Amino acid sequence: MVYYDTHTSSLNKLGEELCGDQVKILRTPDKMLVVLSDGLGSGVKANILARLTAEILVTMLRERVPLQDVLETVVATLPTCKVRHIAYAAFVVVEVELATGRFRVINFDCPPPFLLRAGKILPLEQREEIIFGRRLFLSDGILQLSDFLGVISDGVMYAGMGLTMNFGWGRDQIVRYLEQIAKSRPASAESVVRRLMEKTKSLYADEPGDDATLVGILVRKPNQLMIFTGPPADKNLDARCVDRLINFDGRKVVCGGTTGNIVAEHLGEIVNLDLTTMREEVPPIGSLPDIDLMTEGVLTLAKTLRLLKASGGHRNRVPMDRNGAALLARELLGADEIFFLAGEQVNPYYQNPLLPRNISIRHNLIEQLVETLTAYHKNVKIEWC
């Protein structure tokens, strides 16, 4: 089992509030689509044209419209600059079949993609096709564990151009730098993208002369997380739920005082509270052997939801304070596949037990968490018990 970890980073041209590059990433049950569109020039006009191009490509490819029709629609929609006689937006599309790793790259006027395997650049054969009078380059292959596939806008390629003793670092230099990064065996696509974009920014002397974007895909093992929260409606299911949690191959989290006591009882252990983690809105965390994080339930879940929404899906935007909600938010954002094992026994302290279970506070919070995490491209499943 592998996970296709994606990350994107952009630099705006100096003086521009909007980026003329746009990225759209779409995951379906069987496929992942990555689109990078580079609008001609910079600023508002480039931003609008790039956004329009990306939206058309994602929408049509998601609906499995034939490539010929997709590209004809894009090319026919975008005008051509009357002065420079080039299209108003370039683009590159990456399609990945999640089950097999087979990928296809469709490139129109963007720099060629980079594929690294075992720390070395792997040349990709490109074939040319003429569609609607425009030249496109297509390449394909099969992604393997630890491969890194990257696509860039030309602003990355020409970083540093015009500076004294530096005329842009070009493809060969980018390749060497990527191979350097690969030697450290990066754990995430973000770490590769961040380092390359930091180098790009430094070559521009922190004053980018063009919009610059990198999208990276790193093939790695998925980070899995199971959260056991809420006691099961049927007490006879307690032992089965604890066994599933303990035997889970990934990070393990328990949310809820009663849930924690159920786990402790079946392990023959006692929950130890860490009162230094208590905050005004968040009760303290506890600890048990083999459990990576143990928090209180409803109050912590509610605060975690607020932190997740404020983070925009970025783990580094969660406060570093050591409290239950912040720790849980970082666990969730650091995971790729999240499994909620959610008990439906109603706590009368928070909810009238006469009301239906599906409108309980815990039930509602978990559904909101799933909705938010799914929007952040997490694969989330719930099992109610």
RODO-2510 file (C-alpha; in nm, 4 decimals, decimal comma):
residues 385
     n   res          X          Y          Z
     1     m     0,0000     0,0000     0,0000
     2     v     0,1394     0,3411    -0,0994
     3     y     0,0311     0,7017    -0,0642
     4     y     0,0804     0,9759    -0,3235
     5     d     0,1839     1,2679    -0,1063
     6     t     0,1405     1,6039    -0,2819
     7     h     0,2539     1,9527    -0,1945
     8     t     0,2669     2,2815    -0,3820
     9     s     0,4406     2,6135    -0,3217
    10     s     0,4395     2,9389    -0,5192
    11     l     0,6266     3,2681    -0,5248
    12     n     0,4489     3,5805    -0,6465
    13     k     0,6308     3,8149    -0,8800
    14     l     0,7666     4,1113    -0,6845
    15     g     0,4962     4,3722    -0,6340
    16     e     0,2035     4,1443    -0,7230
    17     e    -0,0614     4,0417    -0,4680
    18     l    -0,1948     3,7594    -0,6859
    19     c     0,0016     3,4719    -0,8342
    20     g    -0,0219     3,4131    -1,2075
    21     d     0,0247     3,0386    -1,1497
    22     q    -0,2627     2,8241    -1,0258
    23     v    -0,2679     2,4669    -0,8977
    24     k    -0,5659     2,2328    -0,8649
    25     i    -0,5389     1,8900    -0,7021
    26     l    -0,8277     1,6435    -0,7169
    27     r    -0,8441     1,2961    -0,5641
    28     t    -1,1142     1,0485    -0,6581
    29     p    -1,1431     0,6892    -0,5319
    30     d    -0,9346     0,5619    -0,8246
    31     k    -0,7360     0,8573    -0,9590
    32     m    -0,5442     1,1706    -0,8660
    33     l    -0,5315     1,4781    -1,0896
    34     v    -0,2749     1,7550    -1,0536
    35     v    -0,3012     2,0639    -1,2743
    36     l    -0,0523     2,3500    -1,2854
    37     s    -0,1516     2,6447    -1,5027
    38     d     0,0789     2,9392    -1,5777
    39     g    -0,0975     3,2549    -1,6958
    40     l     0,0888     3,4802    -1,9392
    41     g     0,2541     3,7692    -1,7585
    42     s     0,1637     3,8294    -1,3965
    43     g    -0,0954     3,9905    -1,1727
    44     v    -0,4735     3,9836    -1,1925
    45     k    -0,5055     3,8979    -1,5628
    46     a    -0,2605     3,6079    -1,5411
    47     n    -0,4289     3,4837    -1,2245
    48     i    -0,7754     3,4792    -1,3850
    49     l    -0,6594     3,3046    -1,7021
    50     a    -0,4582     3,0467    -1,5082
    51     r    -0,7514     2,9793    -1,2752
    52     l    -0,9908     2,9411    -1,5713
    53     t    -0,7551     2,6983    -1,7432
    54     a    -0,7069     2,4857    -1,4316
    55     e    -1,0813     2,4690    -1,3629
    56     i    -1,1625     2,3590    -1,7191
    57     l    -0,8950     2,0893    -1,7167
    58     v    -0,9918     1,9438    -1,3781
    59     t    -1,3650     1,9510    -1,4486
    60     m    -1,3419     1,7786    -1,7863
    61     l    -1,0759     1,5239    -1,6936
    62     r    -1,2700     1,4348    -1,3773
    63     e    -1,5673     1,3500    -1,5986
    64     r    -1,3418     1,1336    -1,8173
    65     v    -1,3902     1,3483    -2,1274
    66     p    -1,1521     1,2259    -2,4036
    67     l    -0,8186     1,4072    -2,4049
    68     q    -0,8687     1,5385    -2,7581
    69     d    -1,1958     1,7093    -2,6534
    70     v    -1,0455     1,8443    -2,3310
    71     l    -0,7500     2,0050    -2,5011
    72     e    -0,9571     2,1387    -2,7877
    73     t    -1,1850     2,3061    -2,5342
    74     v    -0,8942     2,4624    -2,3446
    75     v    -0,7064     2,5765    -2,6528
    76     a    -1,0214     2,7112    -2,8156
    77     t    -1,1190     2,8956    -2,4955
    78     l    -0,7873     3,0668    -2,4353
    79     p    -0,6988     3,3605    -2,6587
    80     t    -0,3551     3,4123    -2,8154
    81     c    -0,1387     3,7148    -2,7450
    82     k    -0,1426     3,9257    -3,0636
    83     v     0,2020     4,0680    -2,9897
    84     r     0,3947     3,7579    -2,8819
    85     h     0,1763     3,5056    -3,0711
    86     i     0,1652     3,2638    -2,7785
    87     a    -0,1215     3,1294    -2,5691
    88     y    -0,2344     3,3281    -2,2673
    89     a    -0,1818     3,0259    -2,0391
    90     a     0,0503     2,7278    -2,0335
    91     f    -0,0344     2,4166    -1,8348
    92     v     0,0839     2,0754    -1,7254
    93     v    -0,1441     1,7934    -1,6110
    94     v    -0,0439     1,4849    -1,4114
    95     e    -0,2866     1,1919    -1,3887
    96     v    -0,2084     0,9031    -1,1519
    97     e    -0,3987     0,5750    -1,1230
    98     l    -0,3966     0,5124    -0,7487
    99     a    -0,4193     0,1338    -0,7715
   100     t    -0,1283     0,0840    -1,0125
   101     g     0,0857     0,3988    -0,9924
   102     r     0,0593     0,4421    -1,3671
   103     f     0,0855     0,8089    -1,4566
   104     r     0,0525     1,0363    -1,7558
   105     v     0,1874     1,3891    -1,7989
   106     i     0,0326     1,6296    -2,0507
   107     n     0,2501     1,9341    -2,1047
   108     f     0,1669     2,2513    -2,2954
   109     d     0,4444     2,5136    -2,2913
   110     c     0,5676     2,4317    -1,9382
   111     p     0,9150     2,2966    -1,8521
   112     p     0,9446     1,9144    -1,8686
   113     p     0,8637     1,7180    -1,5500
   114     f     1,1261     1,5767    -1,3125
   115     l     1,1150     1,2126    -1,2023
   116     l     1,3599     1,1004    -0,9345
   117     r     1,4107     0,7357    -0,8504
   118     a     1,6659     0,6037    -0,6015
   119     g     1,8058     0,9558    -0,5685
   120     k     1,8755     1,0001    -0,9399
   121     i     1,6873     1,1748    -1,2170
   122     l     1,5109     0,9277    -1,4469
   123     p     1,4676     1,0565    -1,8043
   124     l     1,1092     1,0581    -1,9269
   125     e     1,0498     1,0001    -2,2947
   126     q     0,8179     1,2643    -2,4404
   127     r     0,6080     1,2247    -2,7516
   128     e     0,4713     1,5213    -2,9409
   129     e     0,1098     1,5614    -3,0444
   130     i    -0,0507     1,8435    -3,2392
   131     i    -0,4007     1,9183    -3,1156
   132     f    -0,5997     2,2133    -3,2437
   133     g    -0,2828     2,3521    -3,3972
   134     r    -0,0882     2,3485    -3,0685
   135     r     0,2121     2,1332    -2,9736
   136     l     0,1719     1,9194    -2,6646
   137     f     0,4188     1,6774    -2,5106
   138     l     0,2986     1,3601    -2,3415
   139     s     0,4944     1,1215    -2,1222
   140     d     0,3976     0,8302    -1,9015
   141     g     0,5306     0,5641    -1,6708
   142     i     0,4670     0,3835    -1,3426
   143     l     0,5479     0,5429    -1,0073
   144     q     0,7247     0,3289    -0,7487
   145     l     0,7748     0,3609    -0,3744
   146     s     1,0064     0,6569    -0,2898
   147     d     0,9755     0,8126    -0,6387
   148     f     0,9402     1,1907    -0,6605
   149     l     0,7608     1,3485    -0,9565
   150     g     0,7751     1,7273    -0,9849
   151     v     0,6334     1,9834    -1,2270
   152     i     0,7263     2,3526    -1,2361
   153     s     0,6321     2,6786    -1,3997
   154     d     0,9070     2,8551    -1,5933
   155     g     0,9556     3,1054    -1,3103
   156     v     1,1456     2,8339    -1,1221
   157     m     1,3661     2,7558    -1,4197
   158     y     1,4755     3,1163    -1,4693
   159     a     1,5381     3,2091    -1,1056
   160     g     1,8364     3,4378    -1,0764
   161     m     1,8458     3,5303    -1,4425
   162     g     2,0044     3,8725    -1,4935
   163     l     2,1837     3,8831    -1,1590
   164     t     2,5609     3,9340    -1,1640
   165     m     2,7386     3,6040    -1,2384
   166     n     2,4076     3,4234    -1,2443
   167     f     2,1973     3,3727    -1,5546
   168     g     1,9272     3,1487    -1,4200
   169     w     1,9997     2,8066    -1,2785
   170     g     1,8263     2,6081    -1,5539
   171     r     1,7191     2,2459    -1,5681
   172     d     2,0584     2,0833    -1,5076
   173     q     2,1143     2,2779    -1,1869
   174     i     1,7622     2,2017    -1,0664
   175     v     1,8240     1,8316    -1,1314
   176     r     2,1481     1,8365    -0,9307
   177     y     1,9780     2,0189    -0,6434
   178     l     1,6867     1,7725    -0,6409
   179     e     1,9320     1,4826    -0,6356
   180     q     2,1035     1,6466    -0,3380
   181     i     1,7701     1,6707    -0,1555
   182     a     1,6905     1,3085    -0,2417
   183     k     2,0073     1,1907    -0,0647
   184     s     1,8496     1,2908     0,2680
   185     r     1,5551     1,0545     0,1984
   186     p     1,2812     1,3144     0,2552
   187     a     0,9778     1,1947     0,4491
   188     s     0,7257     1,4168     0,2702
   189     a     0,6607     1,5989    -0,0550
   190     e     0,6493     1,9193     0,1478
   191     s     1,0122     1,8855     0,2567
   192     v     1,1314     1,8508    -0,1054
   193     v     0,9143     2,1336    -0,2365
   194     r     1,0020     2,3677     0,0484
   195     r     1,3780     2,3250     0,0040
   196     l     1,3697     2,3735    -0,3723
   197     m     1,1484     2,6817    -0,3460
   198     e     1,3691     2,8315    -0,0733
   199     k     1,6631     2,7925    -0,3115
   200     t     1,4606     2,9486    -0,5934
   201     k     1,3695     3,2455    -0,3744
   202     s     1,7319     3,2969    -0,2728
   203     l     1,8403     3,2988    -0,6389
   204     y     1,5904     3,5781    -0,6949
   205     a     1,7531     3,7592    -0,3975
   206     d     1,4055     3,7520    -0,2342
   207     e     1,2693     3,9640    -0,5209
   208     p     1,1079     3,7191    -0,7671
   209     g     1,1104     3,8453    -1,1245
   210     d     0,8310     3,6063    -1,2225
   211     d     0,5661     3,3860    -1,0646
   212     a     0,7247     3,0535    -0,9725
   213     t     0,5493     2,7310    -0,8707
   214     l     0,6518     2,3747    -0,7912
   215     v     0,4124     2,0827    -0,7409
   216     g     0,5658     1,7642    -0,6037
   217     i     0,4362     1,4090    -0,5674
   218     l     0,6281     1,1765    -0,3337
   219     v     0,5328     0,8087    -0,3279
   220     r     0,5606     0,6773     0,0277
   221     k     0,3930     0,4524     0,2788
   222     p     0,0762     0,6119     0,4190
   223     n     0,0664     0,7617     0,7681
   224     q    -0,2281     0,5872     0,9310
   225     l    -0,4207     0,6985     1,2380
   226     m    -0,7031     0,5387     1,4366
   227     i    -0,9132     0,7380     1,6833
   228     f    -1,1290     0,5496     1,9325
   229     t    -1,3800     0,7969     2,0737
   230     g    -1,6942     0,7348     2,2727
   231     p    -1,7991     0,4092     2,4423
   232     p    -1,9914     0,1644     2,2190
   233     a    -2,3691     0,1589     2,2532
   234     d    -2,3418    -0,2129     2,3394
   235     k    -2,0975    -0,2753     2,6243
   236     n    -2,0307    -0,6224     2,4813
   237     l    -1,8402    -0,4482     2,1983
   238     d    -1,5893    -0,2831     2,4344
   239     a    -1,3282    -0,5597     2,4174
   240     r    -1,3519    -0,5916     2,0382
   241     c    -1,3004    -0,2170     1,9919
   242     v    -0,9988    -0,2117     2,2237
   243     d    -0,8437    -0,5098     2,0428
   244     r    -0,8898    -0,3393     1,7067
   245     l    -0,7244    -0,0243     1,8403
   246     i    -0,4259    -0,2013     1,9974
   247     n    -0,3661    -0,4163     1,6871
   248     f    -0,3989    -0,1233     1,4468
   249     d    -0,0882    -0,0707     1,2299
   250     g    -0,0437     0,3021     1,2796
   251     r    -0,0780     0,5856     1,5305
   252     k    -0,3398     0,5313     1,8040
   253     v    -0,5485     0,8007     1,9734
   254     v    -0,8170     0,7733     2,2426
   255     c    -1,0616     1,0638     2,2921
   256     g    -1,2889     1,0667     2,5942
   257     g    -1,2646     0,9945     2,9657
   258     t    -1,4994     0,6967     2,9627
   259     t    -1,3369     0,5633     2,6450
   260     g    -0,9960     0,5941     2,8077
   261     n    -1,1157     0,4005     3,1129
   262     i    -1,2494     0,1232     2,8855
   263     v    -0,9086     0,0919     2,7175
   264     a    -0,7244     0,1057     3,0522
   265     e    -0,9479    -0,1627     3,2061
   266     h    -0,8896    -0,4041     2,9191
   267     l    -0,5145    -0,3397     2,9296
   268     g    -0,5014    -0,3768     3,3063
   269     e    -0,3518    -0,0291     3,3366
   270     i    -0,4313     0,3047     3,5026
   271     v    -0,4655     0,6331     3,3126
   272     n    -0,2053     0,8871     3,4233
   273     l    -0,3098     1,2517     3,3816
   274     d    -0,0623     1,5250     3,2877
   275     l    -0,2034     1,8332     3,4632
   276     t     0,0583     2,0599     3,2997
   277     t    -0,1390     2,0237     2,9755
   278     m    -0,4624     2,1632     3,1206
   279     r    -0,5852     2,4830     2,9551
   280     e    -0,8889     2,7070     3,0044
   281     e    -1,0822     2,5429     2,7178
   282     v    -0,9072     2,2059     2,7068
   283     p    -0,8882     1,9374     2,9797
   284     p    -0,5525     1,7647     3,0428
   285     i    -0,4247     1,4721     2,8412
   286     g    -0,3570     1,1287     2,9838
   287     s    -0,1254     0,8413     2,8992
   288     l    -0,1447     0,4649     2,8600
   289     p     0,1053     0,2122     2,7229
   290     d     0,0784     0,1584     2,3427
   291     i    -0,1455     0,4667     2,3017
   292     d     0,0168     0,7623     2,1238
   293     l    -0,2280     1,0263     2,2491
   294     m    -0,5116     1,0243     2,5025
   295     t    -0,7411     1,3256     2,5392
   296     e    -1,0736     1,4241     2,6884
   297     g    -1,3717     1,3917     2,4547
   298     v    -1,6269     1,6505     2,3426
   299     l    -1,4554     1,9687     2,4657
   300     t    -1,1243     1,8652     2,3082
   301     l    -1,2863     1,7566     1,9806
   302     a    -1,4684     2,0913     1,9548
   303     k    -1,1470     2,2895     2,0087
   304     t    -0,9614     2,0609     1,7653
   305     l    -1,2206     2,1322     1,4974
   306     r    -1,1662     2,5068     1,5376
   307     l    -0,7880     2,4630     1,5140
   308     l    -0,8206     2,2513     1,2004
   309     k    -1,0391     2,5082     1,0262
   310     a    -0,8005     2,7900     1,1217
   311     s    -0,4992     2,5927     0,9942
   312     g    -0,6200     2,5666     0,6362
   313     g    -0,4828     2,2131     0,6360
   314     h    -0,1253     2,3184     0,7224
   315     r     0,0240     2,1400     1,0219
   316     n     0,2732     2,4198     1,0892
   317     r    -0,0144     2,6622     1,1481
   318     v    -0,1372     2,4715     1,4524
   319     p    -0,0118     2,6285     1,7785
   320     m     0,2861     2,4436     1,9261
   321     d     0,1328     2,4579     2,2750
   322     r     0,1231     2,1151     2,4395
   323     n    -0,2473     2,0727     2,5010
   324     g    -0,4921     1,8023     2,3958
   325     a    -0,6580     1,9926     2,1113
   326     a    -0,3343     2,1147     1,9505
   327     l    -0,1745     1,7705     1,9815
   328     l    -0,4817     1,6047     1,8297
   329     a    -0,4960     1,8581     1,5435
   330     r    -0,1316     1,7894     1,4588
   331     e    -0,1947     1,4132     1,4676
   332     l    -0,4855     1,4534     1,2251
   333     l    -0,2981     1,6812     0,9856
   334     g     0,0056     1,4538     0,9914
   335     a    -0,2002     1,1508     0,8883
   336     d    -0,2985     1,0463     0,5358
   337     e    -0,5545     0,7820     0,6273
   338     i    -0,7733     0,8385     0,9342
   339     f    -1,0099     0,5824     1,0828
   340     f    -1,2675     0,6861     1,3456
   341     l    -1,3938     0,4047     1,5673
   342     a    -1,6832     0,5970     1,7202
   343     g    -1,9048     0,4675     1,9984
   344     e    -2,2662     0,5788     2,0031
   345     q    -2,3391     0,5575     2,3732
   346     v    -2,4766     0,9014     2,4655
   347     n    -2,3214     1,0901     2,7557
   348     p    -2,6182     1,2465     2,9419
   349     y    -2,3880     1,5240     3,0687
   350     y    -2,3638     1,6628     2,7139
   351     q    -2,6817     1,5268     2,5548
   352     n    -3,0377     1,4273     2,6376
   353     p    -3,0241     1,0447     2,6128
   354     l    -3,3842     1,0447     2,4844
   355     l    -3,2762     1,2205     2,1629
   356     p    -3,1654     1,0173     1,8566
   357     r    -2,7966     0,9246     1,8600
   358     n    -2,7306     1,0822     1,5203
   359     i    -2,7893     1,4302     1,6632
   360     s    -2,5605     1,3860     1,9624
   361     i    -2,2857     1,6445     2,0103
   362     r    -2,0086     1,3871     1,9599
   363     h    -2,1753     1,2521     1,6451
   364     n    -2,2042     1,6017     1,5012
   365     l    -1,8445     1,6925     1,5867
   366     i    -1,7061     1,3790     1,4225
   367     e    -1,9018     1,4432     1,1045
   368     q    -1,7694     1,8002     1,0928
   369     l    -1,4153     1,6742     1,1504
   370     v    -1,4531     1,4253     0,8656
   371     e    -1,5858     1,6961     0,6329
   372     t    -1,2961     1,9299     0,7173
   373     l    -1,0284     1,6599     0,6875
   374     t    -1,1689     1,5351     0,3571
   375     a    -1,1407     1,8881     0,2210
   376     y    -0,7716     1,8709     0,3163
   377     h    -0,7320     1,5599     0,0942
   378     k    -0,7324     1,3115     0,3834
   379     n    -0,8793     0,9651     0,3343
   380     v    -1,1238     0,9387     0,6259
   381     k    -1,3514     0,6536     0,7319
   382     i    -1,5948     0,6196     1,0244
   383     e    -1,7299     0,3082     1,1878
   384     w    -2,0095     0,3695     1,4369
   385     c    -2,0399     0,1115     1,7114
***
